[in-house]
């Protein structure tokens, strides 16, 4: 009679080697880590941002799992963005938009509108006409 060297995780239903389980464990170490990480994150957003249980997930689903500004998806969790003056939660952003875009614009909507206008109508093109960087020239 040979003993099985694998066990099925009750959460992800994968057959895993016994070393992935605690002695009496029913879920594998990967699922246990994910559960702890999710619980820790949930606790932090409740404490820091005043979100109720499940509200981060609701907001994430409402945004389609994407950054509210660039629409990108990332491997890391989206950051909870808030106004630093009022503390009001605004939405979920990727780290690039939350950390660089809004920070460098100092949360100023006029600056961001001006940046959009600049990209859509560059002043150099209006004044000089089109000039191309040497790396993009075809000659």
N, C-alpha and C positions, 0 to 999 in steps of 0.2 A: 504494500500500500504506500504510494508516494504522495507526499504533501504538495499541494499547489504552491508555487513560488510567486504567484500574482494574486491580486485582489482587485475587485472592481470598486472604483470610487462611487459613492452614492450621489455625488453632485454632478461630476462631468461624465460619469458612466464609462470612463476609460479603464481598461485593465492595466494596472501598474504593478511594478515590482514591489515586494513587501517593504523595501527600504524607503519607499515614499510615504509610508503610513506610520503613525505612532503605534505603540503596542496594541491598543484597543481602538485605534482610529478607524473611522469609516470614510473619511474624506482624505484625499491625497494632499501632500504638502503644498502643491501648486494652488489648489482650491482653497486651502486654509490661508495661504498668504494673501490671495485675492480678497477673501472675506474680511481679513483683518485690515487690509489696506482700504477697502471700501468703507468699513465701519469707522476707521480713523478719519478718513476724508469727510464722511457724513458728519461726524462729531465736530470737526474743525469748522466746516461751513456753517453749521448751526451756531457755534459759539462766536465766531468772528463776524459773520455777515447777517446773522439773525434769520437764516432760512430755516423753515420748518422741515421735519423729516420728509424726504422724498421730493422736496421742491427743486433741488439741484437737478435731479433726474427728469422732473417735469419740464424744466427750462431747457435742458439738454435735448429732450425729445422735441419740444416745440421749435427749437432752432435746427432741427434735423441733424443733430450731432455735429454741427459746423460752427465755426467762428462767426459771430454776428457781423463782423466787419468784412473780412476777406473771403468768408465762405469756405475756408480750407478746413480739412480734417487733419488732426495730428495724432501722433502715438501717445503723447502725454494727455492727461486730463485737461480740459479747457479751464482757464482761470476765471474766477468770479470777478468781474470788473465792477468797480464802485466809484462814485464821485468822492474825491478826497475832501471836498468842502462840506457836503451835506451828509456823506456816508451812504447815500442811496445806492442800492444795487441796480446796475444797468443791464447786465447780461453776461454771457459767457464768451470769452475771447481766447484766441490762441496766444501763446507767449510772445510772439512777434508783435502782434497788434497791441496787446495789453502792455507789454514791457517797453517797446520801442516807439511805436507809432503814436499812441496817446501820450506817453511820457514826454517825447520830444516836442509834441504839439502843446504840451502843458494843459491838456484837456480843453483846449480852446477851439470851439466849433468854427470860428472865423478862420483860424489858421488852417484847419483841415479843409475848409471850402476853398481857401486860396490855393492850397496844395493841389486840389483836384482841378481847379481852373488852370493852374500852371502846367499840369500834365496834359490837359486837353488842348490848351492854346499856349504853347511855349513862346515867350516874347522874342527869343532869338529868331524863330521862324518868321514871325510877323515883321521884324525889323530888317533882318539880313536875308531871309529866304532859307531854304534847306541847306544845311551843312552836315556832312557825314563824318563821323569818327574814323580814323585810319584803319581800325580793326574791322570795320564794316564796309569799307570801300571794295569795289569789285575790280579795280585796276591792277 
